[in-house]
């Protein structure tokens, strides 16, 4: 589910992956539903690849979103992250993820987490698990199968024997005599 939700540097909000082109992706904003192309020059990150620093091993964003969802019954977080001071943000995040690394998780990260969580909830997402895209797997498997069939298939070639080619005379450009 989170593999198809993207964050694009320099563009506000989150985006859903709609289609892939040769040198671009077509994405749809979760805020207003507008579609737009993104290109290779844009820094695009899938939410499935994001993790949070903890005092132990890093935890994937999906686990933190699920923890917040359970705590807040998959409803929007009422905390106004823009107006909250750093201590309020850290106290809030300690309720969601008690062992987060207070030195490496900045208040701006917590603000972004609250904004992303509220965007996902407003868009109707309540399942934050990371699942493989089944359609994508099937498409890749089909392409690999096509390549394998092309390699195995004998190449059709037209062979003519020398005697058959020499027995055909056109009479054009030949000199007898």
N, C-alpha and C positions, 0 to 999 in steps of 0.2 A: 504494500500500500504506500509506504513512504518513499519507495524507489521512484515513483512518478511525480513526487512533489519536490519542486526545485526552488532554491534561493539563488537569485541573480545579483551579483555585486553591482551596485549603482542603481538598482531598481527597487522600489519599495514593495513590500509584501512577499507573498509566496505564489508560485505558479505551478500549474499542472501540465505535465508533458502530454501533448496531444499527438504529435507526429514527428518523425525524423526525416530530414532531407539529406542531400549529399553533404552540404556544408553548413547546415542549419537545423535548428529544432523549432517546431511550432509549439508555443506554450500559451496557456490560458490563465489569466489572472484569477486568483481565488477571491479577490476583492470585488472586481466589477465584471468579470467574465469576458473581458476583451482578449482577443487572440493577437499574437504578434510573433514575428520570427526572432530568434536569437542566433547569433553567429559564433564562430570559433573564437573571436576576440573577446567575447563576454566570458567572465568567470562564472561558471554555473556549478552549483553544488547540490547534489541530491541529499535530502534530509536523512536518507538511510546511511549516508557516509559520515554524518556528524556525530561526535561523541562529546561527553562532558568529563572534565577532569574530576577525579575523586582522590581520596588519600590512598586508595588501593589501585586497582586496575580501572581504566577508563570505562565508562558506561555509555552504551549507545543512546542516542537521543530518543529512540522509540521507547526504551525502558523508562526514561525520565518522563516522557509524555504520558505513558500508561500510568505511572505512579501519580502524576498530577491529576489525571483523569479520574482515577479511583478516589483520590482525596476530595476532589471537587465534584464528584458524581457526573463527570463529563459535561459540566456546564462551565461557562466563562468564568475566568478568575476576576474577582472584583477589585483587586489591587490596581491602583492607578500607577503604573510603573514609571510614567514620565515625571510624576510629581513626588514619588517616594524617594527618600534619601537612601544612601548606601546601606545603612544599618537595617532599615526596614526591608530592603530587598534581600539582604543576606539572611535575615530572620525568616522571611517568607520561603526562600529557597531551601533553608535548613529543614523546614517542615516537609518539603517535597523530597529532597535528597539530602539526608542528614550527614553523609560522609563526603560532601563535595569539598574540593580543595579551595579553601578561602584565599589562597595566594594566587592561584592561576585562573579562577573563575571571577571575572570582573563584573561590576554592577551593570555595565553595558550588555554583557552576555545574558544576565538575568532578565534585563528589560527585553532583549530580543526573544528570549525563551517565552516570556509572558505574551508578547505580541504574536509570536508564531502559534502558540497554543490557542489563544483566542481566535485567531484567523481560521485555524483548522476546525475548531468547534463551530464557529459561525458558518463554515462551508459544509457542515454536516458530517465531518469525519469523527468517528469515535473509536475506530480500531487503528492503533498506531503500530501494529506489528509489521515487521519487515518480511514480506513474502516475495518470492521470485515471480517475475512477470511470466506467466505461463504462455501467453501469446508470443512474447519475445523469444522464449525458449523454442517454441514450435517453429517460428520463422527461421531461426538460426539452424535448427535441425533440418528443415526443408532445404535451405540453401546448401548445407553441407552434403545432403543427399544428392542434390542436383550436380554438384561438383564431382562427387564420387561416380555417378552414372556417366558423366561426360568423359572422365578418365578411363573408365572400363569399356565404354562403347567403342567398337572398332571403327576406325575412320573409313568412310566410303571414298574410294578412289577409282578413277576410271583408268584402266590400263588397256592399251592397245598393243597388239603384237606388231612386230616390225613388218611381218609379211602382210598383215591386213592393212597397215598404213601405206605401204608401198604399192599395193594393188589398186588403190583408189587414185585415179588420175583425173585431174580436172581439165587439163588442156590449156590452162591459162598460165602464161609465163614459162612455158616449156618450149624448148627448141628441138625439133626433130631433125635428125638428119645425118 
